[in-house]
C-alpha cells in the first residue's frame, strides 16, 4: 500500500519523518514528479480493483465482524 502525502511546511514534514522513523516505516521523500504521481495513481487504482474483486467474490467482513474484531483487539491491549 502506498500513501502520497503533501506537507504544508517544514514543521509538518519533520514531524511526519520523525513519526515514520520511530515506527521503522519505509518511505521515499522528495518532491513528487509527474511520473511519481502517475505511478502512485496506477498502483492505487490496481489496489482498488483488487479490493472490488474480493468484495464481488464475497471475500469481506460484515459490520458486526469488524466491530467484534476491534473489540477483541481493544481487550488485548488493556
Gaussian input, Z-matrix of N, CA and C with variables (Angstrom, degrees):
# hf/3-21g

backbone

0 1
 N
 C     1     B1
 C     2     B2     1     A1
 N     3     B3     2     A2     1     D1
 C     4     B4     3     A3     2     D2
 C     5     B5     4     A4     3     D3
 N     6     B6     5     A5     4     D4
 C     7     B7     6     A6     5     D5
 C     8     B8     7     A7     6     D6
 N     9     B9     8     A8     7     D7
 C    10    B10     9     A9     8     D8
 C    11    B11    10    A10     9     D9
 N    12    B12    11    A11    10    D10
 C    13    B13    12    A12    11    D11
 C    14    B14    13    A13    12    D12
 N    15    B15    14    A14    13    D13
 C    16    B16    15    A15    14    D14
 C    17    B17    16    A16    15    D15
 N    18    B18    17    A17    16    D16
 C    19    B19    18    A18    17    D17
 C    20    B20    19    A19    18    D18
 N    21    B21    20    A20    19    D19
 C    22    B22    21    A21    20    D20
 C    23    B23    22    A22    21    D21
 N    24    B24    23    A23    22    D22
 C    25    B25    24    A24    23    D23
 C    26    B26    25    A25    24    D24
 N    27    B27    26    A26    25    D25
 C    28    B28    27    A27    26    D26
 C    29    B29    28    A28    27    D27
 N    30    B30    29    A29    28    D28
 C    31    B31    30    A30    29    D29
 C    32    B32    31    A31    30    D30
 N    33    B33    32    A32    31    D31
 C    34    B34    33    A33    32    D32
 C    35    B35    34    A34    33    D33
 N    36    B36    35    A35    34    D34
 C    37    B37    36    A36    35    D35
 C    38    B38    37    A37    36    D36
 N    39    B39    38    A38    37    D37
 C    40    B40    39    A39    38    D38
 C    41    B41    40    A40    39    D39
 N    42    B42    41    A41    40    D40
 C    43    B43    42    A42    41    D41
 C    44    B44    43    A43    42    D42
 N    45    B45    44    A44    43    D43
 C    46    B46    45    A45    44    D44
 C    47    B47    46    A46    45    D45
 N    48    B48    47    A47    46    D46
 C    49    B49    48    A48    47    D47
 C    50    B50    49    A49    48    D48
 N    51    B51    50    A50    49    D49
 C    52    B52    51    A51    50    D50
 C    53    B53    52    A52    51    D51
 N    54    B54    53    A53    52    D52
 C    55    B55    54    A54    53    D53
 C    56    B56    55    A55    54    D54
 N    57    B57    56    A56    55    D55
 C    58    B58    57    A57    56    D56
 C    59    B59    58    A58    57    D57
 N    60    B60    59    A59    58    D58
 C    61    B61    60    A60    59    D59
 C    62    B62    61    A61    60    D60
 N    63    B63    62    A62    61    D61
 C    64    B64    63    A63    62    D62
 C    65    B65    64    A64    63    D63
 N    66    B66    65    A65    64    D64
 C    67    B67    66    A66    65    D65
 C    68    B68    67    A67    66    D66
 N    69    B69    68    A68    67    D67
 C    70    B70    69    A69    68    D68
 C    71    B71    70    A70    69    D69
 N    72    B72    71    A71    70    D70
 C    73    B73    72    A72    71    D71
 C    74    B74    73    A73    72    D72
 N    75    B75    74    A74    73    D73
 C    76    B76    75    A75    74    D74
 C    77    B77    76    A76    75    D75
 N    78    B78    77    A77    76    D76
 C    79    B79    78    A78    77    D77
 C    80    B80    79    A79    78    D78
 N    81    B81    80    A80    79    D79
 C    82    B82    81    A81    80    D80
 C    83    B83    82    A82    81    D81
 N    84    B84    83    A83    82    D82
 C    85    B85    84    A84    83    D83
 C    86    B86    85    A85    84    D84
 N    87    B87    86    A86    85    D85
 C    88    B88    87    A87    86    D86
 C    89    B89    88    A88    87    D87
 N    90    B90    89    A89    88    D88
 C    91    B91    90    A90    89    D89
 C    92    B92    91    A91    90    D90
 N    93    B93    92    A92    91    D91
 C    94    B94    93    A93    92    D92
 C    95    B95    94    A94    93    D93
 N    96    B96    95    A95    94    D94
 C    97    B97    96    A96    95    D95
 C    98    B98    97    A97    96    D96
 N    99    B99    98    A98    97    D97
 C   100   B100    99    A99    98    D98
 C   101   B101   100   A100    99    D99
 N   102   B102   101   A101   100   D100
 C   103   B103   102   A102   101   D101
 C   104   B104   103   A103   102   D102
 N   105   B105   104   A104   103   D103
 C   106   B106   105   A105   104   D104
 C   107   B107   106   A106   105   D105
 N   108   B108   107   A107   106   D106
 C   109   B109   108   A108   107   D107
 C   110   B110   109   A109   108   D108
 N   111   B111   110   A110   109   D109
 C   112   B112   111   A111   110   D110
 C   113   B113   112   A112   111   D111
 N   114   B114   113   A113   112   D112
 C   115   B115   114   A114   113   D113
 C   116   B116   115   A115   114   D114
 N   117   B117   116   A116   115   D115
 C   118   B118   117   A117   116   D116
 C   119   B119   118   A118   117   D117
 N   120   B120   119   A119   118   D118
 C   121   B121   120   A120   119   D119
 C   122   B122   121   A121   120   D120
 N   123   B123   122   A122   121   D121
 C   124   B124   123   A123   122   D122
 C   125   B125   124   A124   123   D123
 N   126   B126   125   A125   124   D124
 C   127   B127   126   A126   125   D125
 C   128   B128   127   A127   126   D126
 N   129   B129   128   A128   127   D127
 C   130   B130   129   A129   128   D128
 C   131   B131   130   A130   129   D129
 N   132   B132   131   A131   130   D130
 C   133   B133   132   A132   131   D131
 C   134   B134   133   A133   132   D132
 N   135   B135   134   A134   133   D133
 C   136   B136   135   A135   134   D134
 C   137   B137   136   A136   135   D135
 N   138   B138   137   A137   136   D136
 C   139   B139   138   A138   137   D137
 C   140   B140   139   A139   138   D138
 N   141   B141   140   A140   139   D139
 C   142   B142   141   A141   140   D140
 C   143   B143   142   A142   141   D141
 N   144   B144   143   A143   142   D142
 C   145   B145   144   A144   143   D143
 C   146   B146   145   A145   144   D144
 N   147   B147   146   A146   145   D145
 C   148   B148   147   A147   146   D146
 C   149   B149   148   A148   147   D147
 N   150   B150   149   A149   148   D148
 C   151   B151   150   A150   149   D149
 C   152   B152   151   A151   150   D150
 N   153   B153   152   A152   151   D151
 C   154   B154   153   A153   152   D152
 C   155   B155   154   A154   153   D153
 N   156   B156   155   A155   154   D154
 C   157   B157   156   A156   155   D155
 C   158   B158   157   A157   156   D156
 N   159   B159   158   A158   157   D157
 C   160   B160   159   A159   158   D158
 C   161   B161   160   A160   159   D159
 N   162   B162   161   A161   160   D160
 C   163   B163   162   A162   161   D161
 C   164   B164   163   A163   162   D162
 N   165   B165   164   A164   163   D163
 C   166   B166   165   A165   164   D164
 C   167   B167   166   A166   165   D165
 N   168   B168   167   A167   166   D166
 C   169   B169   168   A168   167   D167
 C   170   B170   169   A169   168   D168
 N   171   B171   170   A170   169   D169
 C   172   B172   171   A171   170   D170
 C   173   B173   172   A172   171   D171
 N   174   B174   173   A173   172   D172
 C   175   B175   174   A174   173   D173
 C   176   B176   175   A175   174   D174
 N   177   B177   176   A176   175   D175
 C   178   B178   177   A177   176   D176
 C   179   B179   178   A178   177   D177
 N   180   B180   179   A179   178   D178
 C   181   B181   180   A180   179   D179
 C   182   B182   181   A181   180   D180
 N   183   B183   182   A182   181   D181
 C   184   B184   183   A183   182   D182
 C   185   B185   184   A184   183   D183
 N   186   B186   185   A185   184   D184
 C   187   B187   186   A186   185   D185
 C   188   B188   187   A187   186   D186
 N   189   B189   188   A188   187   D187
 C   190   B190   189   A189   188   D188
 C   191   B191   190   A190   189   D189
 N   192   B192   191   A191   190   D190
 C   193   B193   192   A192   191   D191
 C   194   B194   193   A193   192   D192
 N   195   B195   194   A194   193   D193
 C   196   B196   195   A195   194   D194
 C   197   B197   196   A196   195   D195
 N   198   B198   197   A197   196   D196
 C   199   B199   198   A198   197   D197
 C   200   B200   199   A199   198   D198
 N   201   B201   200   A200   199   D199
 C   202   B202   201   A201   200   D200
 C   203   B203   202   A202   201   D201
 N   204   B204   203   A203   202   D202
 C   205   B205   204   A204   203   D203
 C   206   B206   205   A205   204   D204
 N   207   B207   206   A206   205   D205
 C   208   B208   207   A207   206   D206
 C   209   B209   208   A208   207   D207
 N   210   B210   209   A209   208   D208
 C   211   B211   210   A210   209   D209
 C   212   B212   211   A211   210   D210
 N   213   B213   212   A212   211   D211
 C   214   B214   213   A213   212   D212
 C   215   B215   214   A214   213   D213
 N   216   B216   215   A215   214   D214
 C   217   B217   216   A216   215   D215
 C   218   B218   217   A217   216   D216
 N   219   B219   218   A218   217   D217
 C   220   B220   219   A219   218   D218
 C   221   B221   220   A220   219   D219
 N   222   B222   221   A221   220   D220
 C   223   B223   222   A222   221   D221
 C   224   B224   223   A223   222   D222
 N   225   B225   224   A224   223   D223
 C   226   B226   225   A225   224   D224
 C   227   B227   226   A226   225   D225
 N   228   B228   227   A227   226   D226
 C   229   B229   228   A228   227   D227
 C   230   B230   229   A229   228   D228
 N   231   B231   230   A230   229   D229
 C   232   B232   231   A231   230   D230
 C   233   B233   232   A232   231   D231

   B1=1.4431
   B2=1.5253
   B3=1.3001
   B4=1.4541
   B5=1.5208
   B6=1.3063
   B7=1.4627
   B8=1.5213
   B9=1.3064
   B10=1.4537
   B11=1.5193
   B12=1.3309
   B13=1.4599
   B14=1.5203
   B15=1.3132
   B16=1.4670
   B17=1.5192
   B18=1.3115
   B19=1.4628
   B20=1.5209
   B21=1.3458
   B22=1.4546
   B23=1.5268
   B24=1.3368
   B25=1.4626
   B26=1.5339
   B27=1.3192
   B28=1.4704
   B29=1.5168
   B30=1.3258
   B31=1.4598
   B32=1.5319
   B33=1.3203
   B34=1.4558
   B35=1.5256
   B36=1.3128
   B37=1.4566
   B38=1.5287
   B39=1.3253
   B40=1.4673
   B41=1.5247
   B42=1.3231
   B43=1.4574
   B44=1.5283
   B45=1.3189
   B46=1.4597
   B47=1.5282
   B48=1.3069
   B49=1.4635
   B50=1.5252
   B51=1.3201
   B52=1.4724
   B53=1.5299
   B54=1.3302
   B55=1.4671
   B56=1.5239
   B57=1.3239
   B58=1.4660
   B59=1.5229
   B60=1.3119
   B61=1.4688
   B62=1.5224
   B63=1.3317
   B64=1.4627
   B65=1.5279
   B66=1.3191
   B67=1.4626
   B68=1.5311
   B69=1.3175
   B70=1.4711
   B71=1.5305
   B72=1.3267
   B73=1.4623
   B74=1.5221
   B75=1.3029
   B76=1.4587
   B77=1.5243
   B78=1.3114
   B79=1.4569
   B80=1.5135
   B81=1.3044
   B82=1.4615
   B83=1.5210
   B84=1.3096
   B85=1.4540
   B86=1.5193
   B87=1.2932
   B88=1.4567
   B89=1.5095
   B90=1.2725
   B91=1.4505
   B92=1.5186
   B93=1.3171
   B94=1.4632
   B95=1.5188
   B96=1.3056
   B97=1.4553
   B98=1.5147
   B99=1.3117
   B100=1.4603
   B101=1.5265
   B102=1.3271
   B103=1.4661
   B104=1.5298
   B105=1.3500
   B106=1.4634
   B107=1.5248
   B108=1.3147
   B109=1.4596
   B110=1.5257
   B111=1.3133
   B112=1.4645
   B113=1.5260
   B114=1.3318
   B115=1.4680
   B116=1.5246
   B117=1.3365
   B118=1.4626
   B119=1.5217
   B120=1.3227
   B121=1.4646
   B122=1.5329
   B123=1.3301
   B124=1.4641
   B125=1.5297
   B126=1.3344
   B127=1.4623
   B128=1.5274
   B129=1.3178
   B130=1.4633
   B131=1.5286
   B132=1.3292
   B133=1.4584
   B134=1.5285
   B135=1.3349
   B136=1.4592
   B137=1.5309
   B138=1.3354
   B139=1.4578
   B140=1.5225
   B141=1.3411
   B142=1.4672
   B143=1.5246
   B144=1.3168
   B145=1.4699
   B146=1.5291
   B147=1.3364
   B148=1.4621
   B149=1.5240
   B150=1.3298
   B151=1.4650
   B152=1.5272
   B153=1.3136
   B154=1.4644
   B155=1.5274
   B156=1.3204
   B157=1.4665
   B158=1.5203
   B159=1.3266
   B160=1.4597
   B161=1.5217
   B162=1.3295
   B163=1.4622
   B164=1.5290
   B165=1.3273
   B166=1.4605
   B167=1.5281
   B168=1.3332
   B169=1.4664
   B170=1.5339
   B171=1.3399
   B172=1.4631
   B173=1.5101
   B174=1.3130
   B175=1.4629
   B176=1.5294
   B177=1.3248
   B178=1.4683
   B179=1.5205
   B180=1.3292
   B181=1.4560
   B182=1.5256
   B183=1.3251
   B184=1.4633
   B185=1.5224
   B186=1.3128
   B187=1.4707
   B188=1.5232
   B189=1.3240
   B190=1.4587
   B191=1.5341
   B192=1.3201
   B193=1.4643
   B194=1.5246
   B195=1.3211
   B196=1.4664
   B197=1.5188
   B198=1.3269
   B199=1.4657
   B200=1.5271
   B201=1.3240
   B202=1.4704
   B203=1.5265
   B204=1.3178
   B205=1.4608
   B206=1.5312
   B207=1.3440
   B208=1.4587
   B209=1.5177
   B210=1.3166
   B211=1.4670
   B212=1.5237
   B213=1.3245
   B214=1.4609
   B215=1.5225
   B216=1.3236
   B217=1.4671
   B218=1.5138
   B219=1.3416
   B220=1.4563
   B221=1.5318
   B222=1.3248
   B223=1.4645
   B224=1.5324
   B225=1.3334
   B226=1.4582
   B227=1.5248
   B228=1.3309
   B229=1.4632
   B230=1.5111
   B231=1.3158
   B232=1.4819
   B233=1.4966
   A1=107.78
   A2=115.92
   A3=121.84
   A4=109.98
   A5=114.77
   A6=121.18
   A7=107.16
   A8=116.74
   A9=122.35
   A10=107.43
   A11=116.96
   A12=122.00
   A13=109.42
   A14=116.05
   A15=121.64
   A16=108.40
   A17=116.30
   A18=120.07
   A19=109.13
   A20=115.80
   A21=120.75
   A22=113.68
   A23=115.87
   A24=118.56
   A25=109.58
   A26=115.73
   A27=121.31
   A28=112.57
   A29=117.85
   A30=120.86
   A31=109.79
   A32=117.26
   A33=120.90
   A34=111.10
   A35=116.91
   A36=120.89
   A37=110.95
   A38=117.43
   A39=120.60
   A40=111.15
   A41=116.84
   A42=121.37
   A43=110.67
   A44=116.60
   A45=120.94
   A46=111.08
   A47=117.48
   A48=121.41
   A49=110.87
   A50=117.27
   A51=120.60
   A52=110.21
   A53=116.92
   A54=121.18
   A55=110.86
   A56=116.75
   A57=120.65
   A58=110.95
   A59=116.92
   A60=120.94
   A61=111.51
   A62=117.56
   A63=120.91
   A64=111.96
   A65=116.56
   A66=120.56
   A67=112.09
   A68=115.59
   A69=122.63
   A70=112.09
   A71=115.45
   A72=121.27
   A73=109.66
   A74=116.06
   A75=120.95
   A76=108.75
   A77=116.54
   A78=120.20
   A79=109.64
   A80=113.78
   A81=121.19
   A82=106.11
   A83=117.34
   A84=119.74
   A85=110.54
   A86=114.75
   A87=120.85
   A88=110.00
   A89=116.04
   A90=120.85
   A91=109.32
   A92=115.46
   A93=120.12
   A94=109.13
   A95=115.06
   A96=120.80
   A97=110.68
   A98=115.23
   A99=120.37
   A100=111.13
   A101=117.61
   A102=121.36
   A103=111.27
   A104=116.99
   A105=120.93
   A106=110.86
   A107=116.31
   A108=120.76
   A109=110.23
   A110=117.11
   A111=119.92
   A112=111.08
   A113=117.71
   A114=121.29
   A115=110.27
   A116=116.19
   A117=120.85
   A118=110.45
   A119=117.06
   A120=121.44
   A121=110.68
   A122=117.26
   A123=120.68
   A124=111.14
   A125=116.23
   A126=120.22
   A127=110.23
   A128=117.24
   A129=122.22
   A130=110.56
   A131=117.01
   A132=121.18
   A133=111.53
   A134=116.89
   A135=120.61
   A136=110.24
   A137=117.11
   A138=120.66
   A139=110.86
   A140=117.56
   A141=120.62
   A142=111.47
   A143=116.38
   A144=120.55
   A145=111.26
   A146=116.22
   A147=120.29
   A148=110.96
   A149=116.74
   A150=120.91
   A151=110.49
   A152=117.79
   A153=121.06
   A154=110.86
   A155=117.20
   A156=121.00
   A157=110.93
   A158=116.62
   A159=120.40
   A160=110.91
   A161=116.17
   A162=119.98
   A163=110.21
   A164=116.75
   A165=121.07
   A166=111.99
   A167=117.22
   A168=120.91
   A169=111.82
   A170=117.34
   A171=121.10
   A172=114.23
   A173=118.16
   A174=122.64
   A175=109.33
   A176=116.16
   A177=121.12
   A178=109.25
   A179=116.73
   A180=122.28
   A181=109.44
   A182=115.66
   A183=119.74
   A184=109.19
   A185=116.74
   A186=121.01
   A187=110.31
   A188=116.95
   A189=121.27
   A190=111.19
   A191=116.90
   A192=120.78
   A193=111.21
   A194=117.30
   A195=121.43
   A196=110.26
   A197=116.67
   A198=120.52
   A199=111.10
   A200=117.04
   A201=120.56
   A202=111.46
   A203=116.37
   A204=121.08
   A205=111.10
   A206=116.63
   A207=119.84
   A208=112.14
   A209=117.38
   A210=120.18
   A211=110.52
   A212=116.85
   A213=121.69
   A214=110.40
   A215=116.29
   A216=119.93
   A217=111.72
   A218=115.90
   A219=120.36
   A220=110.77
   A221=116.70
   A222=121.03
   A223=111.26
   A224=116.72
   A225=120.76
   A226=111.55
   A227=117.42
   A228=120.76
   A229=112.53
   A230=117.66
   A231=121.14
   A232=112.41
   D1=143.57
   D2=178.66
   D3=-125.33
   D4=149.35
   D5=176.86
   D6=-132.82
   D7=128.69
   D8=177.00
   D9=-101.08
   D10=121.53
   D11=-176.17
   D12=-124.29
   D13=133.11
   D14=173.80
   D15=-115.00
   D16=114.31
   D17=177.30
   D18=-83.32
   D19=159.50
   D20=-176.41
   D21=-98.08
   D22=-17.36
   D23=-179.52
   D24=-159.10
   D25=174.74
   D26=-177.47
   D27=-63.90
   D28=-35.02
   D29=-178.77
   D30=-64.63
   D31=-46.33
   D32=177.91
   D33=-61.42
   D34=-41.24
   D35=179.96
   D36=-63.14
   D37=-46.28
   D38=179.24
   D39=-63.38
   D40=-40.05
   D41=179.18
   D42=-63.71
   D43=-44.62
   D44=179.12
   D45=-63.80
   D46=-44.79
   D47=179.32
   D48=-63.10
   D49=-41.01
   D50=177.87
   D51=-62.19
   D52=-42.50
   D53=178.08
   D54=-61.75
   D55=-48.05
   D56=-179.28
   D57=-61.35
   D58=-43.57
   D59=179.43
   D60=-65.15
   D61=-39.93
   D62=-177.67
   D63=-66.60
   D64=-24.67
   D65=178.90
   D66=-102.92
   D67=8.94
   D68=178.15
   D69=53.68
   D70=42.32
   D71=177.59
   D72=-91.12
   D73=141.99
   D74=177.23
   D75=-80.57
   D76=139.07
   D77=178.13
   D78=-152.34
   D79=162.95
   D80=178.24
   D81=-124.02
   D82=122.17
   D83=-178.33
   D84=-107.18
   D85=165.86
   D86=-179.17
   D87=125.36
   D88=178.88
   D89=179.53
   D90=-82.60
   D91=128.13
   D92=-179.48
   D93=-77.22
   D94=126.67
   D95=175.72
   D96=-92.45
   D97=178.51
   D98=-178.41
   D99=-58.93
   D100=-41.25
   D101=179.90
   D102=-64.00
   D103=-40.33
   D104=178.73
   D105=-63.07
   D106=-44.22
   D107=-178.54
   D108=-66.31
   D109=-41.87
   D110=178.77
   D111=-64.75
   D112=-39.95
   D113=177.59
   D114=-64.11
   D115=-41.28
   D116=177.79
   D117=-61.41
   D118=-46.90
   D119=-178.98
   D120=-63.51
   D121=-41.45
   D122=177.80
   D123=-60.37
   D124=-46.12
   D125=-179.88
   D126=-65.80
   D127=-42.43
   D128=179.24
   D129=-59.75
   D130=-46.51
   D131=179.53
   D132=-64.31
   D133=-36.47
   D134=177.09
   D135=-64.39
   D136=-43.45
   D137=178.95
   D138=-63.76
   D139=-38.57
   D140=176.53
   D141=-63.60
   D142=-43.20
   D143=179.13
   D144=-62.00
   D145=-42.00
   D146=178.18
   D147=-64.03
   D148=-41.33
   D149=179.01
   D150=-65.17
   D151=-42.18
   D152=178.48
   D153=-63.17
   D154=-38.89
   D155=178.07
   D156=-63.11
   D157=-41.64
   D158=177.94
   D159=-63.34
   D160=-43.85
   D161=179.44
   D162=-62.98
   D163=-44.89
   D164=179.83
   D165=-61.10
   D166=-31.77
   D167=-179.82
   D168=-86.00
   D169=-0.06
   D170=177.74
   D171=89.58
   D172=10.34
   D173=-179.19
   D174=-91.90
   D175=82.70
   D176=179.29
   D177=-158.10
   D178=166.62
   D179=177.98
   D180=-102.13
   D181=144.04
   D182=174.73
   D183=-76.40
   D184=166.87
   D185=178.54
   D186=-58.97
   D187=-41.44
   D188=179.69
   D189=-62.85
   D190=-41.48
   D191=178.53
   D192=-64.15
   D193=-39.28
   D194=178.44
   D195=-65.08
   D196=-44.93
   D197=179.08
   D198=-61.33
   D199=-41.71
   D200=177.66
   D201=-64.99
   D202=-40.03
   D203=178.40
   D204=-60.37
   D205=-46.42
   D206=179.82
   D207=-69.51
   D208=-35.82
   D209=177.71
   D210=-63.89
   D211=-42.12
   D212=178.22
   D213=-64.85
   D214=-41.33
   D215=178.40
   D216=-61.64
   D217=-42.67
   D218=-179.70
   D219=-61.87
   D220=-41.55
   D221=-179.46
   D222=-62.88
   D223=-37.76
   D224=179.86
   D225=-67.93
   D226=-29.97
   D227=-179.25
   D228=-78.33
   D229=-21.46
   D230=-177.26
   D231=-80.06

